[in-house]
């Protein structure tokens, strides 16, 4: 028996169990066993990454409430930002770990889901109608938690359950058990949130869920899943959201690799890998990417506010991350980071209360019944390992990735993605707007980071500023008013401020480009009406006319500017209208251009060329003009 793991097991049932983590990572035949002192800190910047002889690896439990570091809404439930400073470590073969981990049945009493099925179904309806249907975002993840109790010491319980997960679960990114004073957890998470190694940043958006039937998955079932529009669009939406993060932390943006099919014991997911390079401290990379849209929604800032409105109580560590900072062997005092998302896990407090949380990604095509079932399926792997639900018979293994047609079905998805994001970009040797400057105004959606990356690729020196922090409009050759959530007719502080900034830029006669929400605000200033679409265009790819050229563009809008039949220009400002029947897709005039779609989206196969066209239009010399002042409240 190994010395460290033996001591951990021996102490697990006592009054003072050793703090520990036992971790098996994806593709490894070995298991890492670590222990050391525990410290609680306030902010990610305080994670103690030392240099030289004082360097220690650090495992950090990052709670959901840490989102407040980014200025986002999160219930403060007091869950600590907790560090295990590694002072002892050993590597053990997975086979040996299975032999020596405790084998006993942990007694539990089930309390069921904290949110009953009918209440959760009603929440799904409300989010679809009142949030997605009102333009607050493209998708939102609302969780509920299965609860139970146990009288077994938490450290001993998670070690026993870990053995079951190691023996039965497949396809996990990390399979792990962690014990710290007052909080223990065990799980098999399928998803890496972010990793950093020698400057290479990797993210791993996973979405779309194929629930395996009791008899096991089949080729036909997998192909139906891969052809499902809802499941496909759900994945594209989270790829867009994580590409926003990649563009924020990687100067050259990110590249999309995949897609892949991740097969687990009870379900399968589709996934992509995103890669880019950074010089940021890994703690800053983690802070800038909190947290995955697969467990929150998009756009991120508004998703956090929606979660706060609809979920009861804080999330604890659910949807946070386990962040493992390891001192790199290069001797340059740098650390790597490996941070899986804390999902498909059981959490136990010091009183023996067990929680297993699961969330469904709600999109415009969701059904309440389907999302209720999805939360049950996602929780099932852990619940069966804990003995809280019956274990289904294990069917004969079928490797879905080897089934005829699966690879082709996956590859077909990339036909809808922009090559700008899937191919290696390299340097633009002849940028059309070299020596030009641009300001991108963030209206509450980090799509602006992807826009900024495209502008830099086109040669422009570009900065991004939030709508409430703009102090200078005149110093830039181009001001891009970015996208954001909400109804532009409501006239809240954000909409009003953006409208005032737009009036000022219009009056200056200098180049202006408006995207999505800002296109709608410009449309109101130009005297057009803005109306709700019959069905939201959230995460869809449409081909539209942009001043004589057909363009395939990604859309994320619930509202749209509309024109009268045959109308070719706006009542105010005299802007030329490009439209699909009555729905306005773009506007242009001297020094002004706008677009309803997201040219920066991974769905916009014609995005970069259309962006270049619109910028050229916006750079045309414009006379000064005074926009109507009564169009925005």
Secondary structure, 3 states (H helix, E strand, C coil): CCHHHHHHHHHCCCCCCCCEEEEEECCCCEEEEEECCEEEECCHHHCCCCCHHHCCCEEEEECHHHHHHHCCCCCCCCCCEEEEECCEEEEEEHHHHHHHCCCCCCCEEEEEECCCHHHHHHHHHHHHHHHHHHCCCCEEEEEEEEEEEECCCHHHHHHHHHHHHHHHCCCCCEEEEEEECCEEEEEEECCEEEEEECCEEEECCEEEEEECCCCCCCHHHHHHHHHCHHHHHHHHHHHHHHHHHHHHHCCCCCEEEEEEEEECCCEEEEEEEEEEECCCCHHHHHHHCCCCHHHCEECHHHHHHHHHHHCCCCCCCCCCEEEEEEECCCCCCCEEEEEEECCCEEEEECCCEEEEEEEEEECCCCCHHHHHHHHHHHHHHHHHHCCCCCCCCCCCCCCHHHCCCHHHHHHHHHHHCCHHHHCCCCCCCCCCCCCCEEEEEECCCCHHHHHHHHHHHCCCEEEEEEHHHCCCCCCCCEEEECCCCCCCCCCCHHHHHHHHHHHHHHHHCCEEEEECHHHHHHHHHCCCEEEEEEEEEEEEEEEEEECCEEEEEEEEEEEEEECCCCCCECCCCCCEEEEECCEEEEEEECCEEEECCECCCCCCCCHHHHHHHHHHHHCCCCCCCCCCCCCCC
